[in-house]
Every structure is written in structure tokens, then in C-alpha cells.
Amino acid sequence: MLLLNTDQAPGAIGPYSQGVEVNGFVITSGQIPVDPTTSEIPKGIAAQAEQCCKNVGAILDAAGSEFRKR
């Protein structure tokens, strides 16, 4: 098991990691819409959903993966 950690996504709040890789599977934690560079939450549900996806993408990148991989 590999613990995933990147400064391109918000740090884990609590006793868990941003994600783990186990046997080729990447499992991410729930993400909040915080911009890791500013610590701000964007206004509006669409902007918040986009930020959450960016955060998950950063964790996937830290694992050497991406959204397009299945």
C-alpha cells in the first residue's frame, strides 16, 4: 500500500490520507472544494464541483494516474 500525498490538493483534515494505491487501484478520500494555493472556497456549486475534481486529479497525478485511465 502506498500513501498518496500532494501539495496540489488540500491536506487531509483528520486521521486519514489524501489517497492510497493498493494493488493497482487508486482510492481517494472525499474532497472539499478548497483551492490549495489560496485556501479559499470558490463561490457557486459549479466552481466548487470543478475545484473538487481538480483536487482529485492532483491526487491521481501523484499516483501516476489520470482521469482517463480505467
PyMOL Python script that loads the backbone (N, CA, C, O; Angstrom):
from pymol import cmd

cmd.read_pdbstr("""\
ATOM      1  N   MET A   1       0.857  -1.179   0.000  1.00  0.00           N
ATOM      2  CA  MET A   1       0.000   0.000   0.000  1.00  0.00           C
ATOM      3  C   MET A   1       0.900   1.237   0.000  1.00  0.00           C
ATOM      4  O   MET A   1       1.858   1.334   0.767  1.00  0.00           O
ATOM      5  N   LEU A   2       0.563   2.171  -0.878  1.00  0.00           N
ATOM      6  CA  LEU A   2       1.302   3.423  -0.978  1.00  0.00           C
ATOM      7  C   LEU A   2       0.385   4.567  -0.578  1.00  0.00           C
ATOM      8  O   LEU A   2      -0.676   4.752  -1.174  1.00  0.00           O
ATOM      9  N   LEU A   3       0.788   5.335   0.428  1.00  0.00           N
ATOM     10  CA  LEU A   3       0.018   6.515   0.824  1.00  0.00           C
ATOM     11  C   LEU A   3       0.319   7.640  -0.150  1.00  0.00           C
ATOM     12  O   LEU A   3       1.480   7.901  -0.465  1.00  0.00           O
ATOM     13  N   LEU A   4      -0.721   8.306  -0.625  1.00  0.00           N
ATOM     14  CA  LEU A   4      -0.557   9.395  -1.580  1.00  0.00           C
ATOM     15  C   LEU A   4      -0.665  10.729  -0.861  1.00  0.00           C
ATOM     16  O   LEU A   4      -1.512  10.918   0.013  1.00  0.00           O
ATOM     17  N   ASN A   5       0.206  11.644  -1.245  1.00  0.00           N
ATOM     18  CA  ASN A   5       0.208  12.973  -0.635  1.00  0.00           C
ATOM     19  C   ASN A   5       0.755  13.973  -1.648  1.00  0.00           C
ATOM     20  O   ASN A   5       1.819  13.757  -2.227  1.00  0.00           O
ATOM     21  N   THR A   6       0.030  15.059  -1.859  1.00  0.00           N
ATOM     22  CA  THR A   6       0.478  16.101  -2.771  1.00  0.00           C
ATOM     23  C   THR A   6       0.086  17.465  -2.222  1.00  0.00           C
ATOM     24  O   THR A   6      -0.952  17.610  -1.576  1.00  0.00           O
ATOM     25  N   ASP A   7       0.915  18.454  -2.483  1.00  0.00           N
ATOM     26  CA  ASP A   7       0.566  19.817  -2.069  1.00  0.00           C
ATOM     27  C   ASP A   7      -0.314  20.501  -3.124  1.00  0.00           C
ATOM     28  O   ASP A   7      -0.670  21.670  -2.974  1.00  0.00           O
ATOM     29  N   GLN A   8      -0.660  19.772  -4.185  1.00  0.00           N
ATOM     30  CA  GLN A   8      -1.536  20.294  -5.230  1.00  0.00           C
ATOM     31  C   GLN A   8      -3.013  20.075  -4.914  1.00  0.00           C
ATOM     32  O   GLN A   8      -3.881  20.445  -5.705  1.00  0.00           O
ATOM     33  N   ALA A   9      -3.295  19.479  -3.767  1.00  0.00           N
ATOM     34  CA  ALA A   9      -4.662  19.273  -3.271  1.00  0.00           C
ATOM     35  C   ALA A   9      -4.650  19.601  -1.784  1.00  0.00           C
ATOM     36  O   ALA A   9      -3.601  19.552  -1.143  1.00  0.00           O
ATOM     37  N   PRO A  10      -5.830  19.941  -1.228  1.00  0.00           N
ATOM     38  CA  PRO A  10      -5.863  20.253   0.205  1.00  0.00           C
ATOM     39  C   PRO A  10      -5.376  19.064   1.040  1.00  0.00           C
ATOM     40  O   PRO A  10      -5.630  17.906   0.707  1.00  0.00           O
ATOM     41  N   GLY A  11      -4.688  19.370   2.107  1.00  0.00           N
ATOM     42  CA  GLY A  11      -4.236  18.315   3.006  1.00  0.00           C
ATOM     43  C   GLY A  11      -5.410  17.649   3.696  1.00  0.00           C
ATOM     44  O   GLY A  11      -6.476  18.245   3.851  1.00  0.00           O
ATOM     45  N   ALA A  12      -5.207  16.426   4.102  1.00  0.00           N
ATOM     46  CA  ALA A  12      -6.250  15.697   4.810  1.00  0.00           C
ATOM     47  C   ALA A  12      -6.529  16.357   6.157  1.00  0.00           C
ATOM     48  O   ALA A  12      -5.611  16.710   6.896  1.00  0.00           O
ATOM     49  N   ILE A  13      -7.794  16.513   6.453  1.00  0.00           N
ATOM     50  CA  ILE A  13      -8.203  17.081   7.738  1.00  0.00           C
ATOM     51  C   ILE A  13      -8.687  15.916   8.591  1.00  0.00           C
ATOM     52  O   ILE A  13      -9.813  15.446   8.429  1.00  0.00           O
ATOM     53  N   GLY A  14      -7.861  15.468   9.472  1.00  0.00           N
ATOM     54  CA  GLY A  14      -8.218  14.314  10.285  1.00  0.00           C
ATOM     55  C   GLY A  14      -7.216  13.196  10.081  1.00  0.00           C
ATOM     56  O   GLY A  14      -6.188  13.380   9.429  1.00  0.00           O
ATOM     57  N   PRO A  15      -7.520  12.039  10.643  1.00  0.00           N
ATOM     58  CA  PRO A  15      -6.570  10.925  10.652  1.00  0.00           C
ATOM     59  C   PRO A  15      -6.662  10.032   9.406  1.00  0.00           C
ATOM     60  O   PRO A  15      -6.796   8.814   9.522  1.00  0.00           O
ATOM     61  N   TYR A  16      -6.592  10.630   8.240  1.00  0.00           N
ATOM     62  CA  TYR A  16      -6.607   9.838   7.006  1.00  0.00           C
ATOM     63  C   TYR A  16      -5.699  10.513   5.992  1.00  0.00           C
ATOM     64  O   TYR A  16      -5.212  11.619   6.228  1.00  0.00           O
ATOM     65  N   SER A  17      -5.471   9.855   4.870  1.00  0.00           N
ATOM     66  CA  SER A  17      -4.597  10.414   3.843  1.00  0.00           C
ATOM     67  C   SER A  17      -5.432  10.909   2.664  1.00  0.00           C
ATOM     68  O   SER A  17      -6.627  10.626   2.575  1.00  0.00           O
ATOM     69  N   GLN A  18      -4.798  11.640   1.776  1.00  0.00           N
ATOM     70  CA  GLN A  18      -5.492  12.119   0.580  1.00  0.00           C
ATOM     71  C   GLN A  18      -5.909  10.955  -0.303  1.00  0.00           C
ATOM     72  O   GLN A  18      -6.934  11.021  -0.982  1.00  0.00           O
ATOM     73  N   GLY A  19      -5.133   9.908  -0.295  1.00  0.00           N
ATOM     74  CA  GLY A  19      -5.455   8.728  -1.086  1.00  0.00           C
ATOM     75  C   GLY A  19      -4.436   7.640  -0.855  1.00  0.00           C
ATOM     76  O   GLY A  19      -3.398   7.859  -0.231  1.00  0.00           O
ATOM     77  N   VAL A  20      -4.745   6.467  -1.366  1.00  0.00           N
ATOM     78  CA  VAL A  20      -3.835   5.326  -1.293  1.00  0.00           C
ATOM     79  C   VAL A  20      -3.871   4.585  -2.623  1.00  0.00           C
ATOM     80  O   VAL A  20      -4.858   4.637  -3.357  1.00  0.00           O
ATOM     81  N   GLU A  21      -2.778   3.897  -2.916  1.00  0.00           N
ATOM     82  CA  GLU A  21      -2.735   2.983  -4.042  1.00  0.00           C
ATOM     83  C   GLU A  21      -2.520   1.586  -3.482  1.00  0.00           C
ATOM     84  O   GLU A  21      -1.578   1.344  -2.728  1.00  0.00           O
ATOM     85  N   VAL A  22      -3.404   0.671  -3.858  1.00  0.00           N
ATOM     86  CA  VAL A  22      -3.322  -0.704  -3.392  1.00  0.00           C
ATOM     87  C   VAL A  22      -3.556  -1.628  -4.577  1.00  0.00           C
ATOM     88  O   VAL A  22      -4.610  -1.575  -5.211  1.00  0.00           O
ATOM     89  N   ASN A  23      -2.583  -2.469  -4.875  1.00  0.00           N
ATOM     90  CA  ASN A  23      -2.712  -3.454  -5.953  1.00  0.00           C
ATOM     91  C   ASN A  23      -3.194  -2.832  -7.260  1.00  0.00           C
ATOM     92  O   ASN A  23      -4.043  -3.411  -7.938  1.00  0.00           O
ATOM     93  N   GLY A  24      -2.672  -1.674  -7.621  1.00  0.00           N
ATOM     94  CA  GLY A  24      -3.030  -1.026  -8.873  1.00  0.00           C
ATOM     95  C   GLY A  24      -4.289  -0.182  -8.827  1.00  0.00           C
ATOM     96  O   GLY A  24      -4.636   0.458  -9.819  1.00  0.00           O
ATOM     97  N   PHE A  25      -4.972  -0.168  -7.710  1.00  0.00           N
ATOM     98  CA  PHE A  25      -6.165   0.661  -7.546  1.00  0.00           C
ATOM     99  C   PHE A  25      -5.802   1.930  -6.776  1.00  0.00           C
ATOM    100  O   PHE A  25      -5.062   1.875  -5.794  1.00  0.00           O
ATOM    101  N   VAL A  26      -6.324   3.071  -7.226  1.00  0.00           N
ATOM    102  CA  VAL A  26      -6.135   4.336  -6.518  1.00  0.00           C
ATOM    103  C   VAL A  26      -7.453   4.694  -5.859  1.00  0.00           C
ATOM    104  O   VAL A  26      -8.482   4.810  -6.524  1.00  0.00           O
ATOM    105  N   ILE A  27      -7.413   4.866  -4.556  1.00  0.00           N
ATOM    106  CA  ILE A  27      -8.603   5.211  -3.774  1.00  0.00           C
ATOM    107  C   ILE A  27      -8.343   6.581  -3.156  1.00  0.00           C
ATOM    108  O   ILE A  27      -7.381   6.762  -2.409  1.00  0.00           O
ATOM    109  N   THR A  28      -9.208   7.543  -3.474  1.00  0.00           N
ATOM    110  CA  THR A  28      -9.034   8.887  -2.948  1.00  0.00           C
ATOM    111  C   THR A  28     -10.026   9.136  -1.823  1.00  0.00           C
ATOM    112  O   THR A  28     -11.086   8.513  -1.754  1.00  0.00           O
ATOM    113  N   SER A  29      -9.666  10.041  -0.965  1.00  0.00           N
ATOM    114  CA  SER A  29     -10.579  10.447   0.102  1.00  0.00           C
ATOM    115  C   SER A  29     -11.593  11.418  -0.469  1.00  0.00           C
ATOM    116  O   SER A  29     -11.432  11.905  -1.588  1.00  0.00           O
ATOM    117  N   GLY A  30     -12.631  11.699   0.290  1.00  0.00           N
ATOM    118  CA  GLY A  30     -13.580  12.724  -0.123  1.00  0.00           C
ATOM    119  C   GLY A  30     -12.861  14.060  -0.213  1.00  0.00           C
ATOM    120  O   GLY A  30     -11.977  14.343   0.596  1.00  0.00           O
ATOM    121  N   GLN A  31     -13.220  14.862  -1.163  1.00  0.00           N
ATOM    122  CA  GLN A  31     -12.530  16.130  -1.358  1.00  0.00           C
ATOM    123  C   GLN A  31     -13.466  17.303  -1.103  1.00  0.00           C
ATOM    124  O   GLN A  31     -14.659  17.255  -1.403  1.00  0.00           O
ATOM    125  N   ILE A  32     -12.896  18.339  -0.551  1.00  0.00           N
ATOM    126  CA  ILE A  32     -13.628  19.579  -0.340  1.00  0.00           C
ATOM    127  C   ILE A  32     -13.153  20.577  -1.402  1.00  0.00           C
ATOM    128  O   ILE A  32     -12.055  20.421  -1.935  1.00  0.00           O
ATOM    129  N   PRO A  33     -13.943  21.582  -1.713  1.00  0.00           N
ATOM    130  CA  PRO A  33     -13.598  22.485  -2.812  1.00  0.00           C
ATOM    131  C   PRO A  33     -12.625  23.599  -2.429  1.00  0.00           C
ATOM    132  O   PRO A  33     -12.827  24.753  -2.807  1.00  0.00           O
ATOM    133  N   VAL A  34     -11.593  23.270  -1.699  1.00  0.00           N
ATOM    134  CA  VAL A  34     -10.609  24.265  -1.289  1.00  0.00           C
ATOM    135  C   VAL A  34      -9.494  24.335  -2.329  1.00  0.00           C
ATOM    136  O   VAL A  34      -8.932  23.310  -2.714  1.00  0.00           O
ATOM    137  N   ASP A  35      -9.180  25.537  -2.776  1.00  0.00           N
ATOM    138  CA  ASP A  35      -8.061  25.748  -3.679  1.00  0.00           C
ATOM    139  C   ASP A  35      -6.790  25.659  -2.838  1.00  0.00           C
ATOM    140  O   ASP A  35      -6.605  26.474  -1.934  1.00  0.00           O
ATOM    141  N   PRO A  36      -5.902  24.686  -3.110  1.00  0.00           N
ATOM    142  CA  PRO A  36      -4.731  24.509  -2.254  1.00  0.00           C
ATOM    143  C   PRO A  36      -3.734  25.663  -2.321  1.00  0.00           C
ATOM    144  O   PRO A  36      -2.902  25.802  -1.425  1.00  0.00           O
ATOM    145  N   THR A  37      -3.799  26.488  -3.353  1.00  0.00           N
ATOM    146  CA  THR A  37      -2.848  27.603  -3.459  1.00  0.00           C
ATOM    147  C   THR A  37      -3.298  28.832  -2.682  1.00  0.00           C
ATOM    148  O   THR A  37      -2.476  29.650  -2.267  1.00  0.00           O
ATOM    149  N   THR A  38      -4.624  28.960  -2.485  1.00  0.00           N
ATOM    150  CA  THR A  38      -5.139  30.149  -1.786  1.00  0.00           C
ATOM    151  C   THR A  38      -5.883  29.818  -0.499  1.00  0.00           C
ATOM    152  O   THR A  38      -6.152  30.711   0.304  1.00  0.00           O
ATOM    153  N   SER A  39      -6.219  28.555  -0.294  1.00  0.00           N
ATOM    154  CA  SER A  39      -7.038  28.078   0.838  1.00  0.00           C
ATOM    155  C   SER A  39      -8.458  28.642   0.801  1.00  0.00           C
ATOM    156  O   SER A  39      -9.150  28.649   1.819  1.00  0.00           O
ATOM    157  N   GLU A  40      -8.889  29.110  -0.360  1.00  0.00           N
ATOM    158  CA  GLU A  40     -10.236  29.669  -0.491  1.00  0.00           C
ATOM    159  C   GLU A  40     -11.180  28.668  -1.144  1.00  0.00           C
ATOM    160  O   GLU A  40     -10.753  27.770  -1.870  1.00  0.00           O
ATOM    161  N   ILE A  41     -12.470  28.840  -0.873  1.00  0.00           N
ATOM    162  CA  ILE A  41     -13.516  28.040  -1.491  1.00  0.00           C
ATOM    163  C   ILE A  41     -14.196  28.914  -2.542  1.00  0.00           C
ATOM    164  O   ILE A  41     -14.681  29.999  -2.221  1.00  0.00           O
ATOM    165  N   PRO A  42     -14.238  28.452  -3.800  1.00  0.00           N
ATOM    166  CA  PRO A  42     -14.872  29.274  -4.828  1.00  0.00           C
ATOM    167  C   PRO A  42     -16.371  29.416  -4.577  1.00  0.00           C
ATOM    168  O   PRO A  42     -16.979  28.582  -3.907  1.00  0.00           O
ATOM    169  N   LYS A  43     -16.952  30.473  -5.120  1.00  0.00           N
ATOM    170  CA  LYS A  43     -18.391  30.712  -4.970  1.00  0.00           C
ATOM    171  C   LYS A  43     -19.149  29.948  -6.040  1.00  0.00           C
ATOM    172  O   LYS A  43     -18.725  29.883  -7.194  1.00  0.00           O
ATOM    173  N   GLY A  44     -20.270  29.372  -5.647  1.00  0.00           N
ATOM    174  CA  GLY A  44     -21.146  28.680  -6.586  1.00  0.00           C
ATOM    175  C   GLY A  44     -20.849  27.199  -6.682  1.00  0.00           C
ATOM    176  O   GLY A  44     -19.697  26.773  -6.603  1.00  0.00           O
ATOM    177  N   ILE A  45     -21.901  26.425  -6.853  1.00  0.00           N
ATOM    178  CA  ILE A  45     -21.779  24.966  -6.871  1.00  0.00           C
ATOM    179  C   ILE A  45     -20.947  24.473  -8.048  1.00  0.00           C
ATOM    180  O   ILE A  45     -20.185  23.519  -7.896  1.00  0.00           O
ATOM    181  N   ALA A  46     -21.072  25.097  -9.219  1.00  0.00           N
ATOM    182  CA  ALA A  46     -20.305  24.652 -10.388  1.00  0.00           C
ATOM    183  C   ALA A  46     -18.808  24.843 -10.157  1.00  0.00           C
ATOM    184  O   ALA A  46     -18.018  23.946 -10.453  1.00  0.00           O
ATOM    185  N   ALA A  47     -18.414  25.994  -9.634  1.00  0.00           N
ATOM    186  CA  ALA A  47     -16.999  26.267  -9.362  1.00  0.00           C
ATOM    187  C   ALA A  47     -16.470  25.351  -8.254  1.00  0.00           C
ATOM    188  O   ALA A  47     -15.314  24.931  -8.296  1.00  0.00           O
ATOM    189  N   GLN A  48     -17.305  25.045  -7.273  1.00  0.00           N
ATOM    190  CA  GLN A  48     -16.890  24.152  -6.189  1.00  0.00           C
ATOM    191  C   GLN A  48     -16.715  22.726  -6.701  1.00  0.00           C
ATOM    192  O   GLN A  48     -15.764  22.042  -6.323  1.00  0.00           O
ATOM    193  N   ALA A  49     -17.627  22.276  -7.559  1.00  0.00           N
ATOM    194  CA  ALA A  49     -17.507  20.931  -8.137  1.00  0.00           C
ATOM    195  C   ALA A  49     -16.240  20.840  -8.989  1.00  0.00           C
ATOM    196  O   ALA A  49     -15.530  19.836  -8.944  1.00  0.00           O
ATOM    197  N   GLU A  50     -15.960  21.887  -9.764  1.00  0.00           N
ATOM    198  CA  GLU A  50     -14.751  21.905 -10.588  1.00  0.00           C
ATOM    199  C   GLU A  50     -13.501  21.839  -9.719  1.00  0.00           C
ATOM    200  O   GLU A  50     -12.556  21.125 -10.055  1.00  0.00           O
ATOM    201  N   GLN A  51     -13.481  22.572  -8.606  1.00  0.00           N
ATOM    202  CA  GLN A  51     -12.314  22.547  -7.721  1.00  0.00           C
ATOM    203  C   GLN A  51     -12.139  21.168  -7.095  1.00  0.00           C
ATOM    204  O   GLN A  51     -11.011  20.690  -6.977  1.00  0.00           O
ATOM    205  N   CYS A  52     -13.218  20.528  -6.697  1.00  0.00           N
ATOM    206  CA  CYS A  52     -13.130  19.169  -6.148  1.00  0.00           C
ATOM    207  C   CYS A  52     -12.507  18.222  -7.166  1.00  0.00           C
ATOM    208  O   CYS A  52     -11.659  17.399  -6.820  1.00  0.00           O
ATOM    209  N   CYS A  53     -12.934  18.340  -8.431  1.00  0.00           N
ATOM    210  CA  CYS A  53     -12.388  17.487  -9.485  1.00  0.00           C
ATOM    211  C   CYS A  53     -10.906  17.776  -9.712  1.00  0.00           C
ATOM    212  O   CYS A  53     -10.127  16.851  -9.940  1.00  0.00           O
ATOM    213  N   LYS A  54     -10.512  19.027  -9.652  1.00  0.00           N
ATOM    214  CA  LYS A  54      -9.094  19.374  -9.780  1.00  0.00           C
ATOM    215  C   LYS A  54      -8.295  18.742  -8.644  1.00  0.00           C
ATOM    216  O   LYS A  54      -7.191  18.243  -8.862  1.00  0.00           O
ATOM    217  N   ASN A  55      -8.847  18.763  -7.441  1.00  0.00           N
ATOM    218  CA  ASN A  55      -8.158  18.183  -6.290  1.00  0.00           C
ATOM    219  C   ASN A  55      -7.994  16.674  -6.454  1.00  0.00           C
ATOM    220  O   ASN A  55      -6.923  16.131  -6.182  1.00  0.00           O
ATOM    221  N   VAL A  56      -9.049  16.000  -6.896  1.00  0.00           N
ATOM    222  CA  VAL A  56      -8.948  14.553  -7.130  1.00  0.00           C
ATOM    223  C   VAL A  56      -7.932  14.287  -8.238  1.00  0.00           C
ATOM    224  O   VAL A  56      -7.142  13.349  -8.139  1.00  0.00           O
ATOM    225  N   GLY A  57      -7.947  15.107  -9.296  1.00  0.00           N
ATOM    226  CA  GLY A  57      -6.977  14.952 -10.381  1.00  0.00           C
ATOM    227  C   GLY A  57      -5.548  15.079  -9.901  1.00  0.00           C
ATOM    228  O   GLY A  57      -4.669  14.359 -10.375  1.00  0.00           O
ATOM    229  N   ALA A  58      -5.300  15.982  -8.967  1.00  0.00           N
ATOM    230  CA  ALA A  58      -3.948  16.158  -8.420  1.00  0.00           C
ATOM    231  C   ALA A  58      -3.514  14.917  -7.647  1.00  0.00           C
ATOM    232  O   ALA A  58      -2.346  14.529  -7.691  1.00  0.00           O
ATOM    233  N   ILE A  59      -4.443  14.304  -6.947  1.00  0.00           N
ATOM    234  CA  ILE A  59      -4.118  13.080  -6.202  1.00  0.00           C
ATOM    235  C   ILE A  59      -3.853  11.934  -7.174  1.00  0.00           C
ATOM    236  O   ILE A  59      -2.923  11.151  -6.979  1.00  0.00           O
ATOM    237  N   LEU A  60      -4.670  11.837  -8.215  1.00  0.00           N
ATOM    238  CA  LEU A  60      -4.426  10.822  -9.245  1.00  0.00           C
ATOM    239  C   LEU A  60      -3.055  11.028  -9.880  1.00  0.00           C
ATOM    240  O   LEU A  60      -2.328  10.063 -10.113  1.00  0.00           O
ATOM    241  N   ASP A  61      -2.704  12.265 -10.156  1.00  0.00           N
ATOM    242  CA  ASP A  61      -1.400  12.580 -10.736  1.00  0.00           C
ATOM    243  C   ASP A  61      -0.273  12.139  -9.807  1.00  0.00           C
ATOM    244  O   ASP A  61       0.740  11.609 -10.263  1.00  0.00           O
ATOM    245  N   ALA A  62      -0.448  12.356  -8.512  1.00  0.00           N
ATOM    246  CA  ALA A  62       0.567  11.933  -7.536  1.00  0.00           C
ATOM    247  C   ALA A  62       0.758  10.424  -7.550  1.00  0.00           C
ATOM    248  O   ALA A  62       1.822   9.921  -7.189  1.00  0.00           O
ATOM    249  N   ALA A  63      -0.289   9.698  -7.974  1.00  0.00           N
ATOM    250  CA  ALA A  63      -0.219   8.236  -8.052  1.00  0.00           C
ATOM    251  C   ALA A  63       0.288   7.770  -9.413  1.00  0.00           C
ATOM    252  O   ALA A  63       0.439   6.571  -9.648  1.00  0.00           O
ATOM    253  N   GLY A  64       0.552   8.735 -10.320  1.00  0.00           N
ATOM    254  CA  GLY A  64       0.976   8.360 -11.663  1.00  0.00           C
ATOM    255  C   GLY A  64      -0.192   7.943 -12.532  1.00  0.00           C
ATOM    256  O   GLY A  64      -0.016   7.218 -13.511  1.00  0.00           O
ATOM    257  N   SER A  65      -1.388   8.398 -12.179  1.00  0.00           N
ATOM    258  CA  SER A  65      -2.591   8.032 -12.916  1.00  0.00           C
ATOM    259  C   SER A  65      -3.263   9.298 -13.440  1.00  0.00           C
ATOM    260  O   SER A  65      -2.713  10.394 -13.336  1.00  0.00           O
ATOM    261  N   GLU A  66      -4.443   9.135 -13.996  1.00  0.00           N
ATOM    262  CA  GLU A  66      -5.213  10.264 -14.504  1.00  0.00           C
ATOM    263  C   GLU A  66      -6.664   9.831 -14.671  1.00  0.00           C
ATOM    264  O   GLU A  66      -6.982   8.645 -14.585  1.00  0.00           O
ATOM    265  N   PHE A  67      -7.542  10.808 -14.910  1.00  0.00           N
ATOM    266  CA  PHE A  67      -8.964  10.518 -15.064  1.00  0.00           C
ATOM    267  C   PHE A  67      -9.242   9.549 -16.206  1.00  0.00           C
ATOM    268  O   PHE A  67     -10.166   8.741 -16.110  1.00  0.00           O
ATOM    269  N   ARG A  68      -8.467   9.610 -17.284  1.00  0.00           N
ATOM    270  CA  ARG A  68      -8.748   8.804 -18.459  1.00  0.00           C
ATOM    271  C   ARG A  68      -8.433   7.338 -18.282  1.00  0.00           C
ATOM    272  O   ARG A  68      -8.927   6.514 -19.051  1.00  0.00           O
ATOM    273  N   LYS A  69      -7.635   6.984 -17.305  1.00  0.00           N
ATOM    274  CA  LYS A  69      -7.290   5.566 -17.081  1.00  0.00           C
ATOM    275  C   LYS A  69      -8.451   4.857 -16.422  1.00  0.00           C
ATOM    276  O   LYS A  69      -9.160   5.426 -15.592  1.00  0.00           O
ATOM    277  N   ARG A  70      -8.636   3.608 -16.803  1.00  0.00           N
ATOM    278  CA  ARG A  70      -9.698   2.792 -16.188  1.00  0.00           C
ATOM    279  C   ARG A  70      -9.121   1.547 -15.591  1.00  0.00           C
ATOM    280  O   ARG A  70      -9.856   0.734 -15.029  1.00  0.00           O
TER     281      ARG A  70
END
""", "prot")
cmd.dss("prot")
cmd.show_as("cartoon", "prot")
cmd.util.cbc("prot")
cmd.orient("prot")
